[in-house]
Structure formats: structure tokens, C-alpha cells
Amino acid sequence: MARFDLYALGNALVDTEYHVSDALLAQLDVEKGMMTLIDADMLQTLESELNSKAKQVKQSSGGSAANTLIAAANFGSQVFYSCKVAHDPLGDFYHSDLVASGVSTNLDQIREPGTTGRCVVMVSDDAERTMNTFLGITGDLSAHEIDEDALKNSAMLYIEGYLASSAKAHEAAVKARQIAKDANIPVALTFSDPAMVTYFKDQVRGMVGDGVDLLFCNAQEAMTWTETDTVDAALDALGKTATRWVCTRGAAGATVFDGSVRVDVPGRAVTPIDTNGAGDMFAGAFLYGLGQGWDFPTAARFGVHCSGHLVTEYGPRLPLPQHQALLAEFQATR
């Protein structure tokens, strides 16, 4: 029996969130709704502007796969996260946050000098999140950070699409995928952001290889990836990439395909204030459900239930006690 339900490889970033206007985004010349990589000088300039013109609302450890694993762990999954932070105060904060969230990690053994990665998250009035990311030391994530023993003792590998933006991290993702394939461990991949399939499509293809067992994406990413003009056409084409797939569709909910049956799951009526991390939370809840033996529609309903709650608060994650409350609430209505 596998020791871990999920093993993931992804970027480790400390998120700082600001509430901004569209006018400020335009003034800062930031592409709305996308993740953009920036250097240290741009990070300093951007934070200086935001600290004087916007309201900081939250700081937390982040990264797409980290958010997903933290959610899954707090619903009850056993998880392991391979990532890279520096031996600096933000790295200490990140490591402590993972441990407090019940996530096993390579950071217990591996810490190097450098600067821990940062992500500046700008949330506009329509709840859209825009991210500018300084990778720092996580840009050097490599195969060295893979814990092969933990991976080989996991029920599933989960790869973050953001790894496509770094050559070393891309190589690590491809290696982890091969280790999993050789051990007959299912491989799940999330596209993570429209920017990955827009600007790093060839690298994402390398991570997909001859196909993955489970793909997570949103509607925009699906259309960009499949080069189609409608969501329905994109969903029809996703079978060329993955045996099974999940496509989140914002307020409309999600569409899931378990390899034989395609099902639409309706959204949850809420008033969103921050969509940052919604897809990550959905994936964490969904993967927890799969680990419990739930079928795809049930796992997707749980994903919608949890992500619908998340977007009503600031930040990519919920306070730890809320996970069990959401699980109990969902179980009572199944």
C-alpha cells in the first residue's frame, strides 16, 4: 500500500496579495489575469508602487501545487511535496507553513543559500487575480529535489504546469514523470495558468509526453492548448492529451471525464472577491475525493463546494480548521 496519496513537484513561492484597481494595473503596465515572470529589480519596483498605492491583504506560502497539496492534506490525504526554498527567513516561513499544514517535504533535508521565490498577487474589483512572480531559488528546482523513495511510494504524481517556465524545473518534471511511469504510478498534470500554454507550450508538451493519466485545466487554458475557438470543441480534443480530465469553468462549475463518461457539474452561487487559488483548491478537494474512492462527479461537486467557498475570502488557501468543516458540510448533503 502506498505511503502517500499524492506526491507533487512544484514551485515554492511566498505570496503577497494586494487589492488593486484596473486603472492601477494599467498604470503598472501589468497584463491582467496572467502570470508574468519578473526579476529582482522589477519585484522591488512593483512592491514599492503597490505599498504606496494599494492595500496589502494577505501573505502566505504558495505555489500552485503547494496550495493543492495543503488542501488535500487538511481534508485527510497523506501528501509529499518536493520544492526548493532558500535558507533565509522567507524559506523558514515557507517550510514551517508546510509542516504545520501536514505536508511531508524534502525541505526537511535540503536548504541552500539564496533568495526564496516571491509572487506578487494583484486582485482587482472583479475578483480576477494577476500575478507577477520572482522565482528566486525555485528557478533552480532540479532533479536533485526529487525524493525517489517518496515518489515510488505514492499513489499518484501531481506536476505543476508552472515548472515549464524554467529549464531545470522542466527537466525535473520530465524525470519525475518517467520515474512514475516506470513504477506504474498515475501521472496528473495541471496547466496552472493560461500563460504556461500560451508562452511555454513546447515545454508543456515535453511534460505531457505521450499523454497523462489525469489533466486539470480551466476553459481558457483548454482552448489555448487545443487551438480551438469554443469550450466544447476544446473539451472534445482533450482526449488527445489525457486519459481522464477535469476542466473548471468558473461560475459555471466544471466538466469532468473519467475515461468513459463526461459530466457537467454546476457551479456554486457565491459573490467572489478573490479567485486566486480557486483552481488549486478545486484540485486538492477533487484529488482527496478520488483517494476516498469517490467517482468523478462526486469529487467534482466537492471541488466546486470548496473552491466556491475559497473565492469569497482573500488568499489562495483557507484557514486549516475550515477544511474539515467544509468536508462535514459536503458529506451531510451527499
C-alpha positions in Angstrom: 0.0 0.0 0.0 1.3 3.5 -0.9 2.6 5.6 1.9 1.4 8.8 0.3 -1.8 9.5 -1.6 -0.1 12.3 -3.6 3.4 13.3 -4.5 3.8 16.7 -6.1 6.6 18.7 -7.7 6.2 22.5 -8.0 7.4 26.0 -7.3 7.7 27.3 -3.7 6.7 30.9 -3.5 5.7 33.3 -0.7 2.6 35.1 -1.9 1.8 38.7 -1.1 -1.7 39.9 -2.1 -2.8 43.4 -2.9 -6.3 44.7 -3.7 -5.9 46.9 -6.8 -8.0 48.8 -9.4 -7.9 48.1 -13.2 -6.5 51.6 -13.5 -3.6 50.8 -11.3 -2.9 47.6 -13.3 -2.8 49.7 -16.4 -0.6 52.3 -14.8 1.8 49.5 -13.8 1.7 48.0 -17.3 0.8 44.6 -15.9 -1.1 42.0 -18.1 -4.3 41.3 -16.3 -5.3 37.8 -15.4 -1.9 36.3 -16.3 1.2 35.1 -14.5 4.3 37.1 -15.6 7.9 36.3 -14.6 9.9 39.3 -13.2 13.4 39.9 -12.0 14.6 41.1 -8.6 14.7 44.8 -9.7 11.2 44.6 -11.1 10.0 43.0 -7.9 11.4 45.8 -5.8 9.9 48.5 -8.1 6.5 46.7 -8.2 6.3 46.3 -4.4 7.3 49.9 -3.8 4.5 51.1 -6.1 1.9 48.7 -4.6 2.9 49.5 -1.0 2.2 53.2 -1.7 -0.9 52.9 -3.9 -2.7 49.7 -2.9 -3.8 47.7 0.1 -1.9 44.6 1.1 -4.4 42.0 2.2 -2.5 38.8 2.9 0.8 37.0 2.9 1.1 33.2 2.8 3.2 30.3 1.5 2.0 29.5 -2.0 2.7 27.9 -5.4 0.0 26.1 -7.4 0.9 22.5 -6.4 1.6 23.5 -2.8 -1.9 25.0 -2.4 -3.4 21.8 -3.8 -1.4 19.5 -1.5 -2.1 21.7 1.6 -5.8 21.5 0.8 -5.7 17.7 0.2 -3.7 17.2 3.4 -6.2 19.1 5.5 -9.1 17.1 4.2 -7.2 14.0 5.2 -4.8 12.9 2.4 -1.2 11.9 3.0 1.0 14.0 0.8 4.6 14.8 0.0 5.8 18.0 -1.7 9.2 18.4 -3.5 10.2 22.0 -3.9 13.0 24.5 -3.3 13.3 27.4 -0.9 16.4 29.2 0.4 18.0 29.1 3.8 16.6 32.6 4.6 13.7 34.0 6.7 11.1 33.5 4.0 12.3 30.0 3.4 12.0 29.3 7.1 8.4 30.7 7.0 7.6 28.6 4.0 8.9 25.3 5.5 7.2 25.9 8.8 3.9 26.6 7.0 4.1 23.3 5.1 4.9 21.3 8.2 2.0 23.0 10.1 -0.3 22.1 7.2 0.6 18.4 7.5 2.7 18.2 4.3 5.8 16.0 4.2 8.6 17.6 2.2 12.2 17.4 1.0 12.8 20.7 2.8 13.4 18.8 6.0 16.8 17.8 4.5 17.6 20.3 1.6 18.0 24.0 2.2 20.6 26.1 0.3 21.8 29.8 0.4 19.9 32.1 -1.8 16.6 34.0 -2.0 13.2 32.3 -1.6 10.8 33.0 -4.5 8.1 35.6 -4.3 4.8 36.1 -6.0 3.0 39.5 -6.1 -0.7 38.8 -6.4 -2.9 41.7 -7.5 -6.6 41.1 -7.0 -8.9 43.5 -8.9 -12.5 44.5 -8.1 -13.9 41.8 -10.4 -12.1 39.2 -8.2 -9.6 38.4 -11.0 -6.1 37.6 -9.9 -3.0 38.9 -11.7 0.4 37.6 -10.7 4.0 38.8 -11.1 6.5 36.2 -10.0 10.1 36.4 -9.0 11.2 32.8 -8.9 14.4 33.3 -6.9 15.9 29.9 -5.9 12.9 27.9 -7.0 14.0 28.8 -10.6 16.8 26.3 -9.8 14.5 23.5 -8.9 16.0 20.4 -10.4 16.0 16.6 -10.3 18.1 17.0 -7.1 14.9 17.9 -5.3 13.1 14.7 -6.3 12.7 12.2 -3.5 12.5 9.0 -5.4 11.6 6.9 -2.4 8.7 9.1 -1.6 7.6 9.2 -5.2 7.8 5.4 -5.7 5.7 5.0 -2.5 2.9 7.3 -3.7 -0.5 6.6 -5.3 -0.2 9.5 -7.8 2.3 12.1 -9.1 1.0 15.6 -9.5 3.0 18.0 -11.7 2.6 21.8 -11.7 2.4 23.5 -15.1 4.4 26.5 -13.9 7.6 24.3 -14.0 7.5 24.8 -17.8 9.0 28.3 -17.3 12.4 27.0 -16.0 14.7 24.7 -18.0 15.9 22.9 -14.9 12.5 22.5 -13.4 11.1 21.3 -16.7 13.8 18.6 -16.8 12.9 17.7 -13.2 9.2 17.4 -14.1 10.1 15.1 -17.1 12.3 12.9 -14.9 9.6 12.6 -12.2 7.1 11.7 -14.8 9.4 8.9 -16.1 10.0 7.6 -12.6 6.3 7.4 -12.0 5.7 5.8 -15.4 8.3 3.1 -14.8 6.7 2.4 -11.4 3.2 2.3 -12.9 2.1 5.3 -10.9 -0.6 7.5 -12.5 0.6 11.0 -13.6 -1.6 14.0 -13.1 -0.7 17.4 -14.6 -2.2 20.9 -14.1 -1.7 23.6 -16.7 -1.7 26.1 -13.8 -2.1 29.3 -15.8 -3.0 30.4 -19.3 0.5 31.9 -19.6 2.0 28.4 -19.5 0.1 27.1 -22.5 0.5 30.5 -24.3 4.2 31.2 -23.9 5.7 27.8 -22.9 3.6 25.4 -25.0 6.6 23.4 -26.2 7.9 22.9 -22.7 4.4 21.9 -21.5 4.3 19.3 -24.4 7.5 17.9 -23.0 5.9 17.4 -19.6 2.8 15.9 -21.2 4.9 13.4 -23.2 2.8 10.7 -24.8 -0.1 11.7 -22.5 -1.0 11.9 -18.8 -3.5 9.9 -16.8 -5.3 13.0 -15.4 -5.3 16.6 -16.6 -6.5 19.7 -14.7 -7.2 22.9 -16.7 -9.6 25.8 -17.0 -11.7 26.7 -20.0 -9.2 29.3 -21.3 -6.3 27.0 -20.9 -8.2 24.2 -22.7 -9.0 26.4 -25.7 -5.4 27.7 -25.9 -3.9 24.3 -25.6 -6.2 22.6 -28.2 -6.2 25.7 -30.5 -10.0 25.7 -30.6 -12.5 28.6 -30.6 -15.1 27.1 -28.2 -15.0 25.4 -24.9 -17.0 22.4 -26.2 -14.5 21.9 -29.1 -11.6 22.1 -26.6 -13.2 19.5 -24.4 -13.7 17.2 -27.3 -10.0 17.5 -28.1 -8.6 17.0 -24.6 -8.7 13.2 -25.0 -5.6 13.5 -27.2 -3.7 14.8 -24.1 -5.1 12.9 -21.2 -7.0 9.6 -20.4 -9.1 11.5 -17.9 -9.5 15.2 -17.4 -11.1 17.9 -15.4 -11.9 21.4 -16.8 -13.0 24.1 -14.3 -15.4 26.7 -15.8 -15.6 29.4 -13.2 -19.2 30.3 -12.1 -20.5 27.6 -14.5 -18.8 24.8 -12.4 -16.8 22.1 -14.0 -16.8 19.4 -16.7 -15.1 16.1 -15.9 -14.3 13.0 -17.9 -13.4 9.7 -16.2 -12.3 7.9 -19.3 -15.8 6.8 -20.3 -18.4 9.3 -19.2 -18.4 13.1 -19.5 -20.4 15.0 -16.8 -21.1 18.7 -16.2 -21.2 19.8 -12.6 -22.9 23.1 -11.9 -21.2 26.0 -10.1 -22.0 27.3 -6.7 -23.8 30.7 -6.4 -21.4 33.0 -4.5 -20.2 36.6 -4.7 -16.4 36.2 -5.3 -13.9 38.7 -4.1 -10.6 36.8 -5.0 -10.2 33.9 -7.4 -6.5 33.4 -6.6 -6.1 29.7 -5.8 -9.6 28.6 -6.8 -8.3 26.0 -9.3 -5.7 24.8 -6.8 -8.4 24.3 -4.1 -10.6 22.5 -6.6 -7.8 20.1 -7.5 -7.0 19.5 -3.8 -10.6 18.7 -2.9 -11.1 16.6 -6.1 -7.9 14.5 -5.5 -8.9 13.9 -1.9 -12.2 12.6 -3.1 -10.6 10.3 -5.7 -8.4 9.0 -2.9 -11.5 8.2 -0.9 -12.9 6.2 -3.8 -15.5 8.8 -4.9 -16.5 8.9 -8.6 -15.6 11.9 -10.8 -18.9 13.7 -10.4 -18.9 13.4 -6.6 -15.3 14.5 -6.4 -16.0 17.4 -8.7 -19.0 18.5 -6.7 -16.7 18.6 -3.6 -14.2 20.6 -5.6 -16.9 23.2 -6.6 -18.2 23.3 -3.0 -14.7 24.1 -1.6 -13.5 26.5 -4.3 -16.8 28.3 -4.2 -16.1 29.0 -0.5 -12.5 30.0 -1.1 -13.3 32.8 -3.6 -15.4 34.6 -1.0 -12.2 35.2 1.0 -8.8 36.8 0.3 -5.9 34.4 -0.3 -5.2 31.1 -2.1 -5.9 29.0 0.9 -8.4 28.6 3.8 -7.6 28.5 7.5 -6.8 24.9 8.4 -9.9 24.2 10.6 -12.2 25.2 7.7 -11.3 22.2 5.6 -12.9 19.7 8.0 -15.9 21.9 8.4 -16.4 22.0 4.6 -15.9 18.3 4.3 -18.5 17.6 7.0 -20.9 20.1 5.3 -20.4 18.3 2.0 -20.8 14.8 3.4 -24.1 15.8 5.1 -25.5 16.8 1.6 -24.2 13.8 -0.4 
